[in-house]
Amino acid sequence: MHTVLPVVFAVCAALSNAVATVLQRKAALTVPRSQGLRAGLILDLLRRPVWLAGILAVIGAAVCQALALATGPLTIVQPLFVLELPLTLIVASLLMHRHLPSAGWLAVAVVVAGLAVALAAASPSGNRTHVELDRWIPALAVGAGAVVALALAALKRPEGRARAACLGAATAISYAVTAALMKAAMHILDEQGLVEFFTAWQTYAFAATGVCALFLLENSMQAGPLVASQPALTLGDALVSLALGILLYEETIRSGWWLLPQLFGVALIAAGVLALARIPLTQSLVAPGEAPGGERQTAGAP
């Protein structure tokens, strides 16, 4: 039960995020498009029940992630969010009546198999609920430094694969740090109550890093082809979360020869994510400004 609960909550969170992506994309297709920022966009979307349903799905995903982190190790919960991309495509094929090609289904199976192999071989464990400040300071400093360095590196490059990959990696680090802080805040809520939760620095820190992650995510999707940003985001989040779980929460994974099937599982996930990122359905949902080959479409392009 100690493992089942966080797995169930994490999968529900990934599914809710997938549903939110599809519903919000579906709503966006029903409102007037503009080349620039349009002040009335949110008002238009608020009148779309589909968009409101997407917002509810986002809230549901946040609640499920918080419950998953409160009941299980970071090293189990965050890697399961690798399932978000495959689930998004499956939900899109059902709700938007879009065809997912056989290559897409094969890539979904490869991602799921890779995740199962990696987690089974790693067998993460650990139940630490409190992290001392002297552990947080170096972890947050290194994380912030890496995000800033990647963002600056991205700004020095033109739009394209390198820029998208840098911003995707920065987003992944931000999401992993957000999850680590959220886990600490949820344990404070569970053990000390609502007042301590709203006065704890971890609560405001995970809110701030979450906003930063969303900002970087939007920019990574606009910086270049999805095939460059998505693998960095998907694998980076899982790997950085694994490191934070071990260093901050003293979670453990198997070592020795078990590293071989773990690396094999990661390789399968990487191959599956790369294949999924190349599917036109993926790009139409997440990066509507790109052509299937990764080129930018002009305003008049179909």
Backbone torsions as a table, in degrees:
resi	resn	phi	psi	omega
1	MET	NA	-31.3	179.5
2	HIS	-61.2	-33.3	179.8
3	THR	-91.0	-34.6	-174.7
4	VAL	-63.6	-46.6	-176.5
5	LEU	-58.5	-53.7	179.4
6	PRO	-62.1	-34.0	178.0
7	VAL	-64.7	-46.3	179.6
8	VAL	-61.7	-46.5	-179.6
9	PHE	-64.6	-40.0	-179.4
10	ALA	-66.8	-42.3	177.8
11	VAL	-65.1	-39.3	176.7
12	CYS	-63.2	-38.2	177.8
13	ALA	-65.0	-44.4	178.6
14	ALA	-62.7	-40.4	178.7
15	LEU	-66.5	-41.6	178.5
16	SER	-63.2	-41.1	176.3
17	ASN	-63.4	-38.0	178.6
18	ALA	-64.3	-45.9	178.2
19	VAL	-61.9	-41.3	179.6
20	ALA	-61.4	-43.8	179.6
21	THR	-59.1	-46.3	-177.5
22	VAL	-68.0	-44.5	-178.4
23	LEU	-65.5	-41.4	-179.9
24	GLN	-69.1	-36.6	175.8
25	ARG	-66.2	-40.6	179.1
26	LYS	-62.8	-39.8	178.3
27	ALA	-68.1	-38.6	-178.5
28	ALA	-62.9	-27.9	179.7
29	LEU	-74.2	-12.1	-177.2
30	THR	-100.2	-2.0	-179.4
31	VAL	-109.0	156.3	180.0
32	PRO	-59.3	138.8	179.8
33	ARG	-93.2	154.6	180.0
34	SER	-146.1	147.9	179.9
35	GLN	-73.3	-25.3	-179.1
36	GLY	-116.2	-167.6	177.7
37	LEU	-75.0	135.5	-178.8
38	ARG	-123.0	121.8	-174.1
39	ALA	-62.6	-31.4	-175.9
40	GLY	-85.7	4.4	-176.6
41	LEU	-60.5	-47.9	-178.6
42	ILE	-62.5	-39.3	178.5
43	LEU	-62.6	-40.3	176.7
44	ASP	-62.8	-43.4	-178.5
45	LEU	-68.0	-34.1	179.4
46	LEU	-62.3	-22.8	178.8
47	ARG	-87.3	1.2	178.2
48	ARG	-103.3	112.4	178.1
49	PRO	-56.9	-32.3	-180.0
50	VAL	-62.7	-41.5	179.8
51	TRP	-66.4	-40.7	177.8
52	LEU	-63.8	-36.9	176.1
53	ALA	-64.3	-35.7	176.6
54	GLY	-64.1	-39.6	177.7
55	ILE	-63.8	-40.9	177.2
56	LEU	-62.8	-36.4	177.8
57	ALA	-66.4	-37.2	176.9
58	VAL	-62.4	-44.5	179.0
59	ILE	-62.7	-42.9	178.0
60	GLY	-61.6	-38.4	178.2
61	ALA	-64.3	-41.5	179.6
62	ALA	-63.6	-41.5	179.1
63	VAL	-64.6	-44.9	-179.4
64	CYS	-64.7	-39.1	177.9
65	GLN	-64.9	-41.9	178.8
66	ALA	-61.5	-42.3	178.8
67	LEU	-66.4	-38.5	178.7
68	ALA	-63.2	-44.9	-179.4
69	LEU	-69.3	-28.4	179.0
70	ALA	-76.0	-21.7	-175.2
71	THR	-111.2	-6.5	-176.8
72	GLY	-149.7	169.1	-179.0
73	PRO	-66.2	148.3	175.7
74	LEU	-59.8	-34.2	-177.0
75	THR	-72.4	-10.9	173.1
76	ILE	-99.0	-45.0	-171.8
77	VAL	-66.7	-54.7	-172.3
78	GLN	-65.3	-41.1	177.1
79	PRO	-58.6	-27.3	179.9
80	LEU	-67.5	-16.7	177.9
81	PHE	-73.6	-4.9	169.4
82	VAL	-58.3	-27.1	-178.0
83	LEU	-71.6	-11.2	-174.7
84	GLU	-61.5	-43.9	-179.5
85	LEU	-64.6	-50.0	176.0
86	PRO	-59.2	-40.7	179.7
87	LEU	-65.7	-35.7	177.9
88	THR	-60.7	-43.4	-179.2
89	LEU	-68.3	-37.6	178.1
90	ILE	-66.7	-45.3	178.2
91	VAL	-62.3	-41.1	179.8
92	ALA	-62.7	-41.5	-179.8
93	SER	-63.9	-27.1	-179.8
94	LEU	-87.3	-48.5	-173.6
95	LEU	-81.7	-30.6	-176.9
96	MET	-104.2	6.7	178.2
97	HIS	52.5	44.5	177.6
98	ARG	-106.6	147.3	-176.6
99	HIS	-88.2	126.1	172.8
100	LEU	-96.9	114.9	-175.8
101	PRO	-64.9	165.2	-179.3
102	SER	-60.6	-33.1	176.6
103	ALA	-64.2	-33.4	177.6
104	GLY	-67.0	-43.5	178.5
105	TRP	-64.7	-36.9	177.0
106	LEU	-64.3	-41.7	179.3
107	ALA	-65.0	-39.1	176.2
108	VAL	-59.7	-45.5	179.5
109	ALA	-62.5	-37.4	179.9
110	VAL	-66.4	-42.6	178.7
111	VAL	-62.1	-47.4	-178.9
112	VAL	-62.7	-43.4	179.4
113	ALA	-64.3	-43.1	179.4
114	GLY	-62.3	-41.9	178.7
115	LEU	-64.3	-42.6	179.6
116	ALA	-62.7	-43.7	-179.9
117	VAL	-64.8	-46.3	-177.1
118	ALA	-63.3	-45.4	-178.4
119	LEU	-70.6	-38.1	179.0
120	ALA	-65.3	-39.5	-179.8
121	ALA	-72.4	-37.0	-178.5
122	ALA	-75.5	-35.7	-178.2
123	SER	45.3	61.0	-176.4
124	PRO	-61.9	146.2	177.5
125	SER	-152.1	162.1	-179.6
126	GLY	141.3	144.8	-175.9
127	ASN	-139.8	30.8	179.4
128	ARG	-69.9	136.8	-177.4
129	THR	-115.0	-10.0	-177.8
130	HIS	-132.5	133.1	178.2
131	VAL	-119.3	126.9	-178.7
132	GLU	-70.4	154.4	-177.6
133	LEU	-61.8	-33.9	-178.4
134	ASP	-68.4	-13.8	172.1
135	ARG	-88.9	-36.6	-179.1
136	TRP	-65.0	-42.2	-172.6
137	ILE	-57.2	-53.5	179.2
138	PRO	-66.4	-35.8	-179.2
139	ALA	-64.9	-45.4	179.6
140	LEU	-68.4	-36.6	179.5
141	ALA	-64.9	-45.5	178.8
142	VAL	-65.2	-42.7	178.7
143	GLY	-61.6	-47.1	179.5
144	ALA	-63.9	-40.8	178.7
145	GLY	-62.1	-41.9	179.7
146	ALA	-65.7	-41.5	179.4
147	VAL	-63.2	-45.5	179.5
148	VAL	-62.8	-44.0	-179.3
149	ALA	-62.5	-42.9	179.2
150	LEU	-67.3	-39.8	178.5
151	ALA	-64.0	-43.1	178.9
152	LEU	-65.5	-39.6	177.5
153	ALA	-63.1	-38.0	178.9
154	ALA	-66.0	-40.5	-178.4
155	LEU	-66.1	-24.0	-179.9
156	LYS	-82.4	-5.1	-177.5
157	ARG	-113.6	149.5	176.3
158	PRO	-71.7	168.2	177.3
159	GLU	-57.9	133.6	-178.4
160	GLY	159.2	-165.7	-173.1
161	ARG	-64.1	-44.1	-176.5
162	ALA	-63.8	-43.6	-179.7
163	ARG	-65.2	-43.5	179.4
164	ALA	-64.1	-39.7	-179.7
165	ALA	-66.1	-41.6	178.9
166	CYS	-62.3	-45.7	-179.6
167	LEU	-70.2	-33.6	175.6
168	GLY	-63.7	-41.3	177.8
169	ALA	-66.8	-40.1	177.4
170	ALA	-63.1	-39.5	177.3
171	THR	-63.3	-41.8	-179.3
172	ALA	-61.2	-44.8	178.5
173	ILE	-61.9	-42.4	-179.7
174	SER	-63.2	-42.0	178.3
175	TYR	-65.0	-40.5	-179.7
176	ALA	-65.6	-43.0	178.1
177	VAL	-65.1	-40.2	177.2
178	THR	-58.1	-44.7	-179.8
179	ALA	-64.5	-40.8	179.5
180	ALA	-63.2	-41.9	178.8
181	LEU	-69.7	-38.4	178.6
182	MET	-62.8	-39.1	178.7
183	LYS	-60.7	-44.8	179.0
184	ALA	-62.5	-43.5	-179.1
185	ALA	-64.4	-39.0	179.7
186	MET	-67.5	-34.8	176.0
187	HIS	-68.8	-34.9	175.5
188	ILE	-64.0	-43.1	178.2
189	LEU	-62.0	-41.6	-177.0
190	ASP	-70.9	-38.9	-173.1
191	GLU	-94.2	-29.4	-172.5
192	GLN	-118.8	-13.3	175.1
193	GLY	102.4	177.7	-172.6
194	LEU	-68.1	-39.0	-177.9
195	VAL	-62.7	-46.9	179.0
196	GLU	-64.6	-34.8	178.8
197	PHE	-60.9	-44.7	-177.3
198	PHE	-80.6	-7.1	175.7
199	THR	-107.9	-3.6	-178.9
200	ALA	-80.1	138.7	179.8
201	TRP	-66.3	-28.0	-179.2
202	GLN	-62.6	-34.1	-179.2
203	THR	-62.0	-47.4	-178.0
204	TYR	-76.2	-27.9	177.8
205	ALA	-68.5	-42.9	179.9
206	PHE	-71.3	-29.5	174.9
207	ALA	-66.1	-42.2	-178.9
208	ALA	-67.4	-45.3	-179.6
209	THR	-68.6	-29.9	176.2
210	GLY	-65.2	-42.1	176.8
211	VAL	-63.4	-42.3	178.1
212	CYS	-60.7	-41.9	-179.8
213	ALA	-62.9	-42.7	178.9
214	LEU	-63.7	-41.1	179.0
215	PHE	-62.1	-45.5	179.6
216	LEU	-66.8	-36.4	179.2
217	LEU	-60.8	-48.4	-179.5
218	GLU	-59.8	-41.2	-179.4
219	ASN	-70.4	-34.4	179.1
220	SER	-66.7	-35.5	179.7
221	MET	-69.2	-26.3	-179.5
222	GLN	-93.9	-10.1	-172.2
223	ALA	-83.2	-21.8	-176.3
224	GLY	178.2	-172.7	-176.2
225	PRO	-63.7	147.2	-178.6
226	LEU	-62.0	-29.7	-179.1
227	VAL	-63.9	-18.7	177.1
228	ALA	-91.4	-41.7	-174.9
229	SER	-82.3	-36.8	-172.2
230	GLN	-66.3	-44.8	177.4
231	PRO	-61.8	-40.9	178.7
232	ALA	-62.2	-40.3	-179.7
233	LEU	-69.1	-50.3	-174.7
234	THR	-65.7	-51.5	-177.9
235	LEU	-74.0	-36.5	-179.2
236	GLY	-62.4	-43.1	179.3
237	ASP	-59.5	-47.2	-178.4
238	ALA	-64.8	-43.9	-175.9
239	LEU	-71.9	-41.3	178.4
240	VAL	-67.8	-39.2	176.7
241	SER	-62.1	-38.4	176.8
242	LEU	-60.9	-45.6	179.5
243	ALA	-63.9	-42.5	179.9
244	LEU	-67.1	-37.6	177.6
245	GLY	-61.8	-39.9	-179.7
246	ILE	-73.0	-45.2	-174.0
247	LEU	-78.0	-37.9	-176.3
248	LEU	-91.8	-48.0	-172.6
249	TYR	-99.7	4.9	178.4
250	GLU	55.2	35.1	174.0
251	GLU	-76.0	156.5	-175.1
252	THR	-126.3	150.1	171.4
253	ILE	-131.3	161.9	179.2
254	ARG	-67.7	147.1	177.5
255	SER	-122.4	-161.5	-179.4
256	GLY	69.8	-139.8	-176.9
257	TRP	-67.7	-15.3	177.3
258	TRP	-64.2	-19.5	178.8
259	LEU	-64.3	-28.5	-179.2
260	LEU	-64.3	-52.8	176.3
261	PRO	-65.9	-29.0	175.7
262	GLN	-62.6	-46.3	178.9
263	LEU	-66.1	-36.1	176.6
264	PHE	-63.1	-43.0	177.7
265	GLY	-62.1	-43.0	178.1
266	VAL	-62.3	-39.8	178.5
267	ALA	-63.5	-39.8	176.9
268	LEU	-63.4	-44.3	178.7
269	ILE	-59.6	-46.5	-179.4
270	ALA	-60.0	-44.3	-179.9
271	ALA	-63.9	-42.9	-180.0
272	GLY	-65.9	-42.3	179.9
273	VAL	-65.1	-42.2	177.6
274	LEU	-59.6	-42.6	179.0
275	ALA	-65.5	-43.2	180.0
276	LEU	-65.4	-36.5	-179.0
277	ALA	-66.5	-20.4	-179.4
278	ARG	-87.8	-10.9	-177.4
279	ILE	-73.0	131.0	-179.7
280	PRO	-55.1	-34.5	178.8
281	LEU	-60.6	-39.7	178.1
282	THR	-61.7	-46.0	-176.5
283	GLN	-69.3	-32.1	178.7
284	SER	-69.9	-25.3	179.4
285	LEU	-85.8	-41.5	-170.5
286	VAL	-104.8	-33.1	-176.9
287	ALA	-133.8	71.6	-174.1
288	PRO	-63.9	-13.8	-179.1
289	GLY	-87.3	6.4	-177.9
290	GLU	-114.7	144.7	171.5
291	ALA	-80.2	161.8	-177.6
292	PRO	-54.3	-29.6	-179.4
293	GLY	-82.2	-2.6	179.2
294	GLY	99.1	-1.4	179.6
295	GLU	-82.0	153.9	177.1
296	ARG	-74.2	137.4	172.8
297	GLN	-91.2	142.2	175.2
298	THR	-79.2	171.5	-177.0
299	ALA	-61.8	-27.7	-178.2
300	GLY	-96.8	3.4	-178.8
301	ALA	-74.3	150.5	-179.8
302	PRO	-72.3	NA	NA
